[in-house]
Amino acid sequence: MARLNLLEETRFEKLPTTIYPDQRVASVKVAQRIANLIKSKQQQNKMAVLGLATGATPVRVYAELVRLHREEGLSFRNVITFNLDEYYPMQPTAAQSYVTFMNENLFDHIDIKPENVHIPDGTLPLEEIHEYCLEYERKIEALGGLDLQILGIGRTGHIGFNEPGSAPNSGTRLVTLDDLTRRDASRDFGGKENVPRKAITMGIGTIFKAREIILMAWSGKKAPIIKKAVEGEMSSDVPATYLQLSDNVEFVLDMDAAAELTRFNTPWLVKDCIWDEALIKKAVIWLSKTVQKPILKLTDEDYNNNGMAQLATEKGPAYNINIDIFNKLQHTITGWPGGKPGASDKERPERAEPAQKRVVIFSPHPDDDVISMGGTFIRLVDQGHDVHVAYQTSGNTAVWDDDVLRYMEFAIDFNKSIGEDSEKLESIYSDMRSFIQEKQPNQVDTQEIRDVKAFIRKSEAFAGARYAGLSDDHIHFMALPFYETGKTVKKPITDIDVELTMELLRKVKPHQVFAAGDFADPHGTHIVCFRIVEEALRRLQKTDEWAKDCWLWMYRGAWHEFGTHEIEMAVPLSPQEVMRKRYAIYKHQSQKDRPVFPGDDEREFWIRAEERTRETAKHYDDLGLAEYEAMEAFVRWKF
């Protein structure tokens, strides 16, 4: 596919930005540019000097370069590389080292000369680092500088490991990592406490000297920082904004990473629009928030003064637009998530019939169901629907090691209390303690430890679902194979994952399916689990008549909510229902207080969930709709 020439760059954007449909297409294009540079240098009998990055962003670029080498004969014999950074301290053989990353993703698969590869040395004594960094710079300068520098961007706005506060003329040096950067890396290290606090990085000044700079970003997770980097004022708070000083830089984005740029997020501020129903709804909600008025109080003057004169002219007067959008929002609110018997389907998000529906709630981890839609879960059961819950993964990487020992100690004591021999259990327990004492960061647990962690999550999931009102035969623990690696990096989806899901769906024949719709992280368990459900339903719709009338609703987790303009079903919760949901979340004791992988939000899951749903309710209230204690939001997936 060709580059998307959707809109010309706007007055808001201070950097050249190229946007592709997805990261796969974008990565292939970037790899082709690198290959063309290498070939051009070969024709001139010169070396190509490349600055390379690590992390998830360039993985597909490197995969395409490997393919070009293997299948099209691209040679790297004339290539010299300098990597941006390395953790400090860090052994090159460690799984988390950038030496390991580069070897596994690129260097081991191409014909580059080992002496032409340069990666900062994370093993140096502290007193030698300053001179080493100067020599790193001298090597680049002796080769005439970098021909092309590849960059990613961190959520702090860092490029390389140039964290907030870095100077635009900084050189290669030892730096202290931002806490958010360390939290983002925690999954690779088995917890933030294992992430090094420092790193050696090329400086912003070094990066500027490259003859060409390509910064890549994928996924909605990067959209907020991309907006700051591309449209914000230059500031040391967001080091990537310094790239605005360069004449040789280009941002290469997928659609999700570009989503918050003005030309996509609020296009009416940029140009005339084709005003379809979805865009009108988004624009009116935005206007209401911008001028801090309920929708029904918006005036023609408000439209004219905020870039929406075209909408008022084409679809107005303003009051007619306001009434239409107000009614559409009103119709998303329902206390009957399974449909209200005898009600008109035209004014409610779900069908009235059948009055009692069969429902499957898919939960990627064993607690996503109650955290994300616990109130709706309980409401569906209370209203007499035939509800099943399916836990797609064991969640066994997210349990603390000391919980394993505690449960084993309980098992041993219980075994003794009923007069059973505990010798084997005690032997396993001893082995577990020895393993845990010597365990390296992110080391794969023994099978016995993984089993106990899975049992802990399973028992908690059963307790939560039972509290919501389900009988045991309606609780399904799937343990999909893609997840069962014992590592944070999982296997690719296979037909087995899809077929197991199809088997469950065929058994229940649901009218409604709920699945986690968190797509911000393309490598997260949620999106993988959603793709499995989607593919299972797609296949079933070709063969099973019931599947053609099965609706798929997406919910979101404790971190992010759908935009108000996206919500198609909003289920209000009373104060009592909020408390019932909280108690269901409490059943997941291993995730209480501080989970293993909390992300960048230190709040407990029940607090995140309550505050998120209260914020959703407040948004509706601010728009002039009824005031509720909390709301859970859903979007219907269209096949």
N, C-alpha and C positions, 0 to 999 in steps of 0.2 A: 504494500500500500504506500501511497505517496504521502508526503507531509501534508498536514491539515492546514490549509490557508484559510482559516475560519474568519479572521478579522485582521485588519492591519493593526500594527502596534499603536497603542493609545498614548495619550498625553500622560497617563498615570504610570506607564512603564518606562523605567530608566535604563533598562538593559535589553539587548536583543534576545528575544525569546522564541523558540521553535517548539511547537506542540504537536505530538503524535497521538494517534488513537490509544495506544497502550505501550507499556514498557518493552514488550517484545519487539514491536516495530521500531521503536526509538533506539533500542540497543543494537539492532542490526544496522541501522543507519550510522550510528557512531562507530561501530566496528568497521564498516566500509570506509569511513573517513580515515581511520587509523591505517587500514590496509592500503589505501591510496597514497597516504604519506610515505609509508614504508616502500612501496613500489617506486614512487617518484624519486626517493633518495637512492634506491638501487640503480635506477637508470643514470643517475648522476655520479654513481660510485661513491656515495657518501653514507654516513651513519645517520640513522633516525634516532633522535634522543627524546624519549617519552617519559613524562611524569605520570605515575600510576597511583590509583586509589584502591582502597579496600572497602570491605563492608558489603551489604546486600546489593547496593545500587549497581556496581559494575559487573556483577556476576554473569549476567546474560551477554554483556559485551565481550567478556573474556571467553565465554563459551562459543560465541560466533567466530572469534579470532582463531580458536582451536579448530573449529570446523573448516575455516578457510585454509588453515595450514594442512589439515589432513585430506580434505577433499579437493582443494583447488591449488594446492602447492605453494601457498604463501610462506615465504621463508622469513625467519627472524634473525638470520645470521648477521645482518647489518643493523641490528637494533640494540640500543643501550637504554636501560631503564633506571629510573630513580623513583623509589616509592616515597609517598608523602610523609609517612609517619610509622611509629611503632610504640607500643606500650613500654613503660620503663618501671621496674625491671621486667624483663621478659626473656625467657630462654627460646631460641629459635625453633626448638623441637616441640614446644608446648602447643597444644591444640588451638589455643587462642592467639598465638603469635601471627603476625602478618607475613612472616616467612612461610609458615605452614599454609596460610590462606593463599598466598601467591603461587606457591608450588602446586597446591591441589587444584587451583582454578585455572592456572595458565602455564607456568614455567615447566612443569613436569610433562607437558603435552606438546611442546613446540621445540624448535631447534635453536633457541637462543643460547649463546655462549654463557656459561656460568659466571665468567669474569665480567660480563657486561651487565650483570644484575646488581643493583645497589638498593639495600633496604637498611634503614637505621638500625644500629646495633643496640639491642636492649640489655646486653650483658656487661657493658662497660662499667668500670669503677666510676663513681660520681665525679671524681676529680679529673677524669679524662674526657668527659662529655663535651666541655666547651671547645677544646681543640678539635675533637672529632667533628663537631658541627661545622666549624670553620672549614675543615678539610672537605666535608660533604659539599659545601658551597663552592669551594675551589674546583672540585672535580666537574661540577656542572658548568662553571664558567669556562674551564679549559676546553670543554667540548663545544663552546659557542652558545651555551644556554639550551633550554628545553624547546624542542620544536612544538610539542603539544603537551598540555597538562590536562589530565582528566581529574575532575573533582566530583565528590558528592557533597551533601550539606547535612549537618546535624540539626537537631531541633533547637539547639541554642544559637544556630546561625554559624556554627564553626565550619571552616574549610580546612582540610587537614585536621590538626588538633589546635588550631588557632581559636581559642575560646574567647568569649566576651572580655574586652579589655585589651586585646591584642592590638599592636600598632600597625598601621598600613605599610611601614617600611621594615617590619620585623624579618629577621633571618632565621635559619635553622637553629633550634634551641630546645632545651628541656622546659616543659610547661607542666602546670598543674591542671588536671582535668576538672571540668565543671561537674557538679553533683548530678545534674540531669544527664550528662553524657555517660557518667558511670552507671546511673540507673538504667539507661537504654542498653548498656552493655551487660547488664547483670545476668541475663538469661544465658549468655555464652560462657559465663564464669561460674554459674551455679550460685548466684547471689551477689549483691552489690559489694558485700564485704570482701569478696575475692578479686574485685576489679582493681588493677593498679591505680594509684592516685596520680601518677605522672606519665608523661609520654615525651618522646623526641619527635618533633615535627618540623617540616619545612615552614618557613615564615611566609607571611602574606607578601612581603617584598620579593621573596624568591619566586613565588607563584606568578607575580605580576610580570616577571621578566620573560615568561614563556611567550613564544611567538603566536600561539593560539591556546585559548583556554575554553574547555567545554565543561560546564557544570551540569550534572544530570540529577534529576529527582523524580521519584515515582511514588504514587499512592497518596491518598487523602491525608495521611499522617504528616506529610511534608507540606501540605497546602498552606497552613498559616505562616510558616517561616519563609516559604517562597514568596508570598505576598509582601512580607517585610523586606526581603532581599531585593525584589524587583521594583517595588513601588515606594518603599520607605525612604526616609532621609538617611544619609550616611551617618553611621554611629558605631562606636566601638562596642556597643551593646549587641550589635548584630554584625560580626566581622565580615560576613558575605556581602554586606552593602558596600564595602570598599571596592568590590569588583566593578562598581559603577565608574571608577576612575580609569578603567582599562578600555582601550579601543579594540581589544582582541578577544573579548569574552562573548560566549553565547550560552544561554540557559537552554537545555534540552529537557523537556518535560513530557509526562503523559497527561492525559486529560484530568485525572484525579488530582495530580499535584498542582495543576493550573487552575483548579476549580475556584479558588478564592481571589484570583486576579479580577480586577474590576470588570474587564470586558466579558467575563463569564458569570461572575457572581451578581453584578448589578449592571447589565449591559445597557439599560436605559440611560445611564450616565455617560455613555460613550457614543451611542448612535441611535438612529431610529430602529425600532424593533418590529418584528412580526408578533403581534400580541395574541398568543394562544391562551387557553384557559389556565395552564400551569404557570406561565410567566406573569399573567395578570395577578394571580393569587400571591405569588412570591413578591411581586412589586408592591402590592397594596399592604401586605404584612410588613414589608421593609419600611414603607412610608409611615405606617402607624408607629413603629418603633422609633424611627428617626425623629419625628415631630412630637412623639410622646403623647399621642391622642388615641382614643379608641377608634376603631374603624368607622363607626357610624358618625363620628364627628369630623372626619376628614373633609376638606373643602377643595374647590377648584384651585384656589390660591395655593394650598399645600401641594397639589399635584404640579402646578406650574413652577413653583419655586424650588422643586426638588427633582428636576430632570424628567418629569412624567407628564409634560404638557401634551405630548403626542397621544398618550393613552387617554387623557381626559377629552381630547378633541375627537379621537376615533370612536371611543366606547362610552363617553360621558353622556350626561353630566356626571360629576363625581359621585353624587348621592346614589345614582343607579348602580354604579360600580361597587360602591360601598355595600349596598344592600345585598348584591349578588354574592360578594365574597363573604360577608357576614353569614349568610345562609349556608354557604358551602362549608364554612368552618363549623357552624352549628350542627350540621348533619354528620360531621365526623365523630361527634360525642355520643357515646352510647353506653348505657349500663348493662347491655346485653351483648357481650362479645361473641356469643354463639348465635346471635340473631334473636329478635323478639317475636315470639309467636303471634300471628294475626296482624302484625304491623306491616305497613307499606315498605317494600324493599327499596323504593326510590329515595326514601329519606333516611335510610340507615346503611351503614357500611357493610353489614352482613345480611345474608338471606334469612328470611323468616322461617322457611321450611327446609328440611324437616325440623320440627320443633326441638327434638332432642338429637343432637349431632354426635357423630363419632369424631373424636379429636385426638391428634397425636402432637405432643409438644416435644420437639427435639432439643436436647440440651447438650452443647458441645462438651462442656465440663460438667462434673456432677453437681454444680451449684448454680449454673447459669439460669436454670428454669425459675428458681425462686428469687434470685437476685434481680433478674431482668423483667419477669412478668409474673411474679408471685401473686400479686393481687388479682390479676386476670385468671391465673391458674385456679385459685380458690373460688373465684366467681363462677367459672365454668362448671366446676364440680358442684357448687351450691345450687346452680340453676338446672341441675339434672342431666347434664351432658355426659356421654360415655368417654371419659378422658383417660388417655394413656400418656405416660411420659417415657421417653427413650433417651438414656444417657449414652452419648455416642462414644465417649472415651473414658478411660479409667481415671484420668487425672493424676496418675501415680508419680509424676515428676514434681508435683506441687505439695508435698508433705514434708515437714521437718523430720530429720533423722531421729531426733530425740523422741518424737511421737512414736516411731517404730519401736524403739526400746521400751517405752512405757507400755504399749499394747502387748508386747511380748512378755513383759514382766507380769502383766495381768493374766495372760494366758497360762503362764507357768503356775502362778498362784492358784488359779481356778482349777487347773488340772490336778494339783496336789490336794485341793479341798475336796475333790470327789474321789480321792483314792487312786488316781491314775498315775502311771509312771511318767515322770517328766524329764527323763534323761535325754531323750532326743531333742525335745524343745530347748533344754538348757544348753545343749551342744550348739544348736543353731543360733541361739541367743548369744553365746560366747563368740561365735564366728562373726555375727553381725557387729558386735561391739568392737572387735578387732578391726574389721573392715572400715567402720565409720571413723575410728580413731586415725587411721592412715589414709583416709579418703582424700583424693586430690580434687580441686575445683572442677565441677562439671563431670567428674568421673561417673561412668555408668554404674548404677547400683547392682548388687547381686540379684539373682532372680527372686530369692526369698524376701529380700528387702522390698523389691518392686511389688511383690505379691501383697505384702502387709500394707504397703502404702495404698494399693488399689482396694484392699478390703476396708481400710479406714474410710476412703472416699465413698465406697459403695454403701457401707452401713449408714453414713451420714445422709447420702442421697435418699435411701429408703426412708430414713426418719423424716426428712423434709417432705417427701411426697406423701407419706402417711399422714403427716400433720395437715397437708393440703386436702386430705380426704380420700386418697386413693387406696384401693386394696392392693395387696402384693402382686396379684396376677395382672395388674395394669401398670406395673413398674418394670421397665426393661433395661437391663445393663448390657449394652452392645459390645463394648471394648473393641471398637473397630481396629483392624490390623494396622492401618497406616500409622497409628499413634504409638503402637507398642514397641518402641525402640529403646526405651529407657533413657533417651536423650531428648534435649530440647528441639533438636532438628529431627523432623519426622520423615517417614518414607513417603514417596509419591502415592497418590490415590490409585487404587487398582480396582478391577472389576469386582473383587471380593467385597470391598467396602460398599460398593453400589448394590451388589446382589443381596448382601445381608440387610441393607436398608429396604430394598424392594420386598424382601421376604416379610419383614415386619409390617410394611404398608399393606401388602396383600392380606395379611392376617386380620388387620383392623378395618381396612377399607374406609379410611376417614373421609369426612366431608371437609374438615379443616385440618391444616398442618401449620404449626408454628415453628419457626426456625430462626436462629441467630443471624441477623443481617448486619454484622459489623464488618465492613469492608475496608476500613482505614488501613489496616495492616495486611498486605497481601500474603505475608508468610505466617499469619496467625492461624490458630486452630479453628477459630470461628468461620473464616471464609472457606477453609478446606471442608469443614463439616457441612456448610451450606451448599457447596458445589455437589457434594455427595447426594444430599437430599434432592436438589434440583435435578440432577441427572437421573436419579431413581424415578422421580415423578415423570420426567420426559419420556423415559422408556415405557413406563406403565400406561401413559396416555395413548400409546400406540396400540396397546393390546387389551387393556382393561377398561371397560365402560365406566366404572365408578370413578376412575382417576381423571376422566375428562371433566368432571364436576367437582373436583377437589381443589379448594382454594388454599394457596400458600401465603401465610402472613409472616412478615419479618418483624422481629423485635430487636432491641439493642441492649447492650450490657450496662454496667455500672459507671462507665466512663463518659460515653458520648450519647446524645439523643439525636433523633431525626430533627431536621429543621422543621419549624412549625408549618411551613408551606408544603412540606412533604407528607405530613401525617394524614392518613386516610381513616384511621380508627383510633379514637382517644377514649380510654376506659377510665372514668373517674373513680377514685377510691375515697371512702369515708375514713375518718380518723381510726375507727375500729379495724377497718380492713388494712390500713397501713401497719397497725400493730400486729395483726395476724401474719402479714407478710414478714415483718421483722422477726417474729418467733420462728417462722419457717427457715429464714436465713441463719438464725442462731443454731439450728440443728447441725450446721456444717462447722463443727468446732475446730477442725484442723485449719480452717481458713479464717478463724476469728483472731482478733487482735492484730497480728501481722502475718499475712500470707507469705509464702516463699517468693512469689513473683508479684509484688504489689504494683508494678509499673511506676509511673511518676506521680501517683496519688497516694499519699500516706494515710488517708482516711480508711476506716474499716468498711467492708463491703456493704453492710447494712446502712451505714451513714451515707455512703455514696449513692446507694439506691434511693433512699428516702429524699435526699436533697435533689437528686436528678428529677424525680417524679414531681416534687413540689415546684421545681423550676418550670416544668412543662405546664403544670396547672396555672402558675403565675403568668406565663406567656399568654395563655388563653384569656385569663382575667384582664390583663393589660390591653388586649385587643377588644375588650368590651363584652366578652362572653361570661357565662356564669362562673362564680368563684368556687373552686373545689379544693379539698385538702391536698390531693395529689392526683396525677394522671399517668397511666402507662400508655405508650404510643406504639402504633403499628402501621406498617406500609404493606400493601398487597403486592406480591411479586407477579408480574405479568409474563406468561410464557410466550 
